Amino acid sequence: MTTKVCTIAFCLFFAYFLAICHRAALRVSLFDDSLSKPLAAISPPSKENTTVDLSGTLIDAAGAPVQGAIVSLVNTEHSATTDSAGTFRISGQTTVAAGKDVLLVAIDSNPAAKFHLPGHKYSLGILRVPPPMVKDSLVLDIGRGTLMLFNRIEAGSFLMGSPPAEAGHGAFFKDPETVHKVTITRPYYLGVYEVTQGQYRKVMGCNPSGNYPGDKGPPPPVTNIGDDLPVNHVNFIQARNFALRISQITGRKVRLPTEAEWEMACRAGTQTAYYYGNEVAKLSSYAWYGEGSRISHPCGMKLPNACGLYDILGNVWELASDYYETWSTNDPKVDPTGPATGFRRVLRGGCSYNPWDQIRCAMRHPIEETYSDPAIGMRLLCEVD
């Protein structure tokens, strides 16, 4: 009996000793959904305003090293790319407060997965980002396990609008789409994807999305519901409030893009009807359109533009911050934000309901601030600090 008690006491002491050692040199191992294979190991920081020195190895569920993944410390400028052995190291100054969560994100083209270790203050997320990736991407943690990815758009000039000879020019609402030179003087980050229902619900606690009720007869069964679908049935005020809430959570300036910021990112250096050219026959590879119903699709299923942005044409209309106006002259503009007052905002990009001539980079649609529709969603902009 005495021997048994001593053995138990020794085991308890040894477990306590290991725990002390673990806290002294914290190293967190992550596992896949089956909790059977390690996914990654990291050594996170523990002091406020100290030097970050994170190192580890990123491996997939089969145990193979993941090369070329971008590992970043959320809400900081610290990131690294894994080498051929799957190893990475992030070092530099940080302002992460002691005792606060530290979220590492590995960006790779592997299937989507997000992980968290119960009982630990550290977590690692795997965010599915099909190629191409841009060099400077930003990942915001908008709530535990919920991430939002942005790609950097550099400052520059472009021709906004479309010429009368462009197929589909002025097809909707007879907007003149007058071509004029626009200069954006500051770089910015624009959402890689349209805001999803999962992201909206995580932040706002509700999901306004649904289907179009129709003009006659009983309402149809509810569709357009799913965490990976773009949030829809939002009006301008709801979208603006969502962006403000993201700003409060992350400490970054997040908002709806202006029309000029949206179109420059959509065009991605092109001056054609679509960001890949003028061929309508190729449009179905890049955008959901012409379906004759207001049904949306999971974000990121089509090809992106050269800025790495998905569904910026088609799927759901995207709200811009400007009040609507017609461009009556071709005078150049610098950082335009639209009229100071008005009663209608602007939608850009078209939706899955629209035909090909309404799914163009220059397409514009005025909309009342309080109007919502299952074809209306949003994409957010984050200003560069």
Helices and strands as residue ranges (DSSP letters): H 2-24, E 28-31, E 38-42, E 51-58, E 70-73, E 79-81, E 87-93, E 102-108, E 113-116, E 122-128, E 137-143, E 146-153, E 156-160, E 180-184, E 188-191, H 197-204, H 236-250, E 254-255, H 259-267, G 280-285, E 317-323, E 333-334, E 344-348, G 356-358, E 364-368, E 376-377, E 381-383
